Amino acid sequence: MRLVFIGTFEYDTRQTDLERLFSKYDRVERVDMKSGNFISLSLV
């Protein structure tokens, strides 16, 4: 499993938006959104 940390995206971005975007590159196992604009993605 690889973790990807991402920050500074639009405030109204939803978890499903990020899953859809990153699933093009690998299977997304988990999206953990923090404080509305920072996330970590677990890619398998």
MOPAC internal coordinates of N, CA, C and O (Angstrom, degrees):
PM7 1SCF
backbone

  N    0.0000 0     0.00 0     0.00 0    0    0    0
  C    1.4444 1     0.00 0     0.00 0    1    0    0
  C    1.5289 1   108.37 1     0.00 0    2    1    0
  O    1.2310 1   120.93 1   -43.42 1    3    2    1
  N    1.3182 1   115.82 1   136.58 1    3    2    1
  C    1.4651 1   121.94 1   176.81 1    5    3    2
  C    1.5202 1   108.73 1  -113.10 1    6    5    3
  O    1.2310 1   120.34 1   -42.00 1    7    6    5
  N    1.3168 1   116.95 1   138.00 1    7    6    5
  C    1.4599 1   121.47 1   175.59 1    9    7    6
  C    1.5141 1   109.09 1  -101.16 1   10    9    7
  O    1.2310 1   120.92 1   -43.11 1   11   10    9
  N    1.3036 1   115.84 1   136.89 1   11   10    9
  C    1.4585 1   122.50 1   177.77 1   13   11   10
  C    1.5168 1   106.80 1  -123.94 1   14   13   11
  O    1.2310 1   120.34 1   -54.68 1   15   14   13
  N    1.3248 1   116.95 1   125.32 1   15   14   13
  C    1.4543 1   121.61 1   178.88 1   17   15   14
  C    1.5234 1   108.94 1  -104.92 1   18   17   15
  O    1.2310 1   121.10 1   -48.36 1   19   18   17
  N    1.3253 1   115.50 1   131.64 1   19   18   17
  C    1.4623 1   121.32 1  -175.73 1   21   19   18
  C    1.5201 1   107.95 1  -132.82 1   22   21   19
  O    1.2310 1   120.71 1   -37.76 1   23   22   21
  N    1.3067 1   116.24 1   142.24 1   23   22   21
  C    1.4612 1   119.80 1   177.87 1   25   23   22
  C    1.5134 1   111.21 1  -139.91 1   26   25   23
  O    1.2310 1   121.34 1   -11.31 1   27   26   25
  N    1.3127 1   115.05 1   168.69 1   27   26   25
  C    1.4572 1   123.69 1   175.25 1   29   27   26
  C    1.5321 1   112.45 1    60.61 1   30   29   27
  O    1.2310 1   121.22 1  -117.68 1   31   30   29
  N    1.3149 1   115.27 1    62.32 1   31   30   29
  C    1.4545 1   120.00 1   171.54 1   33   31   30
  C    1.5190 1   108.00 1  -118.52 1   34   33   31
  O    1.2310 1   120.20 1    -8.49 1   35   34   33
  N    1.3057 1   117.22 1   171.51 1   35   34   33
  C    1.4647 1   122.00 1  -176.09 1   37   35   34
  C    1.5262 1   110.97 1   -56.25 1   38   37   35
  O    1.2310 1   120.49 1   -39.20 1   39   38   37
  N    1.3044 1   116.68 1   140.80 1   39   38   37
  C    1.4590 1   121.87 1  -176.96 1   41   39   38
  C    1.5202 1   112.40 1   -60.50 1   42   41   39
  O    1.2310 1   120.19 1   145.98 1   43   42   41
  N    1.3343 1   117.24 1   -34.02 1   43   42   41
  C    1.4684 1   120.31 1  -177.00 1   45   43   42
  C    1.5334 1   113.02 1   -88.39 1   46   45   43
  O    1.2310 1   119.71 1  -168.85 1   47   46   45
  N    1.3277 1   118.16 1    11.15 1   47   46   45
  C    1.4653 1   122.04 1   176.47 1   49   47   46
  C    1.5192 1   109.31 1   -65.66 1   50   49   47
  O    1.2310 1   121.10 1   -46.14 1   51   50   49
  N    1.3385 1   115.49 1   133.86 1   51   50   49
  C    1.4638 1   120.68 1  -179.73 1   53   51   50
  C    1.5250 1   110.16 1  -104.89 1   54   53   51
  O    1.2310 1   121.36 1   -17.65 1   55   54   53
  N    1.3000 1   115.01 1   162.35 1   55   54   53
  C    1.4568 1   121.85 1   179.32 1   57   55   54
  C    1.5295 1   110.41 1   -57.51 1   58   57   55
  O    1.2310 1   120.04 1   137.61 1   59   58   57
  N    1.3083 1   117.53 1   -42.39 1   59   58   57
  C    1.4711 1   120.53 1  -179.28 1   61   59   58
  C    1.5283 1   111.96 1   -64.58 1   62   61   59
  O    1.2310 1   119.86 1   147.95 1   63   62   61
  N    1.3210 1   117.87 1   -32.05 1   63   62   61
  C    1.4719 1   121.02 1   176.56 1   65   63   62
  C    1.5216 1   110.36 1   -61.87 1   66   65   63
  O    1.2310 1   120.81 1   135.96 1   67   66   65
  N    1.3222 1   116.05 1   -44.04 1   67   66   65
  C    1.4622 1   121.03 1  -178.67 1   69   67   66
  C    1.5282 1   111.33 1   -70.40 1   70   69   67
  O    1.2310 1   120.56 1   139.28 1   71   70   69
  N    1.3264 1   116.53 1   -40.72 1   71   70   69
  C    1.4703 1   119.65 1   177.42 1   73   71   70
  C    1.5233 1   110.58 1   -60.03 1   74   73   71
  O    1.2310 1   120.48 1   135.86 1   75   74   73
  N    1.3142 1   116.68 1   -44.14 1   75   74   73
  C    1.4651 1   121.45 1  -179.78 1   77   75   74
  C    1.5341 1   111.01 1   -63.83 1   78   77   75
  O    1.2310 1   120.39 1   137.31 1   79   78   77
  N    1.3116 1   116.86 1   -42.69 1   79   78   77
  C    1.4602 1   121.63 1  -179.32 1   81   79   78
  C    1.5271 1   111.75 1   -63.92 1   82   81   79
  O    1.2310 1   120.09 1   131.03 1   83   82   81
  N    1.3357 1   117.43 1   -48.97 1   83   82   81
  C    1.4542 1   120.76 1  -173.48 1   85   83   82
  C    1.5240 1   113.98 1   -84.85 1   86   85   83
  O    1.2310 1   119.73 1   164.48 1   87   86   85
  N    1.3066 1   118.12 1   -15.52 1   87   86   85
  C    1.4685 1   119.82 1   178.45 1   89   87   86
  C    1.5297 1   111.17 1   -69.01 1   90   89   87
  O    1.2310 1   119.82 1   167.49 1   91   90   89
  N    1.3064 1   117.95 1   -12.51 1   91   90   89
  C    1.4725 1   121.38 1   174.92 1   93   91   90
  C    1.5308 1   110.35 1   -66.72 1   94   93   91
  O    1.2310 1   120.29 1   154.07 1   95   94   93
  N    1.3194 1   117.06 1   -25.93 1   95   94   93
  C    1.4581 1   122.16 1  -173.86 1   97   95   94
  C    1.5249 1   113.85 1  -102.44 1   98   97   95
  O    1.2310 1   120.62 1   150.53 1   99   98   97
  N    1.3265 1   116.42 1   -29.47 1   99   98   97
  C    1.4592 1   121.05 1  -179.33 1  101   99   98
  C    1.5241 1   107.40 1  -170.58 1  102  101   99
  O    1.2310 1   120.91 1   -10.68 1  103  102  101
  N    1.3231 1   115.87 1   169.32 1  103  102  101
  C    1.4598 1   120.01 1   178.15 1  105  103  102
  C    1.5264 1   108.94 1   -74.18 1  106  105  103
  O    1.2310 1   120.35 1   -50.56 1  107  106  105
  N    1.3195 1   116.93 1   129.44 1  107  106  105
  C    1.4641 1   122.15 1   178.94 1  109  107  106
  C    1.5226 1   107.76 1   -91.23 1  110  109  107
  O    1.2310 1   121.45 1   -60.27 1  111  110  109
  N    1.3063 1   114.83 1   119.73 1  111  110  109
  C    1.4655 1   120.15 1  -179.40 1  113  111  110
  C    1.5174 1   111.77 1   -87.26 1  114  113  111
  O    1.2310 1   120.52 1   141.29 1  115  114  113
  N    1.3368 1   116.62 1   -38.71 1  115  114  113
  C    1.4630 1   120.23 1  -175.93 1  117  115  114
  C    1.5236 1   109.92 1  -155.31 1  118  117  115
  O    1.2310 1   120.73 1   -36.82 1  119  118  117
  N    1.3116 1   116.22 1   143.18 1  119  118  117
  C    1.4640 1   122.53 1   171.79 1  121  119  118
  C    1.5183 1   106.53 1  -122.20 1  122  121  119
  O    1.2310 1   120.49 1   -55.43 1  123  122  121
  N    1.3099 1   116.67 1   124.57 1  123  122  121
  C    1.4583 1   122.30 1  -178.50 1  125  123  122
  C    1.5221 1   108.03 1  -120.48 1  126  125  123
  O    1.2310 1   120.21 1   -77.45 1  127  126  125
  N    1.3168 1   117.20 1   102.55 1  127  126  125
  C    1.4679 1   121.29 1  -177.66 1  129  127  126
  C    1.5275 1   109.48 1   -91.61 1  130  129  127
  O    1.2310 1   120.93 1   -45.82 1  131  130  129
  N    1.3245 1   115.82 1   134.18 1  131  130  129
  C    1.4628 1   122.12 1  -179.98 1  133  131  130
  C    1.5231 1   109.79 1  -124.04 1  134  133  131
  O    1.2310 1   120.22 1   -43.76 1  135  134  133
  N    1.2924 1   117.19 1   136.24 1  135  134  133
  C    1.4666 1   123.87 1   173.27 1  137  135  134
  C    1.5203 1   113.64 1    55.21 1  138  137  135
  O    1.2310 1   119.92 1  -158.87 1  139  138  137
  N    1.3116 1   117.75 1    21.13 1  139  138  137
  C    1.4483 1   120.54 1   175.62 1  141  139  138
  C    1.5077 1   115.57 1    80.23 1  142  141  139
  O    1.2310 1   118.88 1   161.13 1  143  142  141
  N    1.3427 1   119.74 1   -18.87 1  143  142  141
  C    1.4610 1   118.01 1  -178.72 1  145  143  142
  C    1.5268 1   114.94 1  -141.91 1  146  145  143
  O    1.2310 1   119.51 1  -165.27 1  147  146  145
  N    1.3203 1   118.54 1    14.73 1  147  146  145
  C    1.4587 1   121.72 1   172.70 1  149  147  146
  C    1.5135 1   108.16 1  -130.53 1  150  149  147
  O    1.2310 1   120.39 1   -40.91 1  151  150  149
  N    1.3315 1   116.85 1   139.09 1  151  150  149
  C    1.4569 1   119.83 1  -179.67 1  153  151  150
  C    1.5064 1   110.22 1  -139.26 1  154  153  151
  O    1.2310 1   120.90 1   -15.53 1  155  154  153
  N    1.3039 1   115.89 1   164.47 1  155  154  153
  C    1.4472 1   121.86 1   164.03 1  157  155  154
  C    1.5159 1   107.38 1  -128.08 1  158  157  155
  O    1.2310 1   120.66 1   -40.89 1  159  158  157
  N    1.3087 1   116.35 1   139.11 1  159  158  157
  C    1.4593 1   121.72 1   179.41 1  161  159  158
  C    1.5187 1   108.17 1  -113.57 1  162  161  159
  O    1.2310 1   120.87 1   -41.30 1  163  162  161
  N    1.3097 1   115.95 1   138.70 1  163  162  161
  C    1.4577 1   121.10 1   173.10 1  165  163  162
  C    1.5111 1   107.92 1  -105.06 1  166  165  163
  O    1.2310 1   120.39 1   -69.91 1  167  166  165
  N    1.3265 1   116.87 1   110.09 1  167  166  165
  C    1.4526 1   121.77 1  -179.67 1  169  167  166
  C    1.5079 1   109.34 1  -103.15 1  170  169  167
  O    1.2310 1   120.51 1   -44.02 1  171  170  169
  N    1.3177 1   116.62 1   135.98 1  171  170  169
  C    1.4587 1   121.40 1   179.87 1  173  171  170
  C    1.5132 1   108.59 1  -101.12 1  174  173  171
  O    1.2310 1   120.10 1   180.00 1  175  174  173

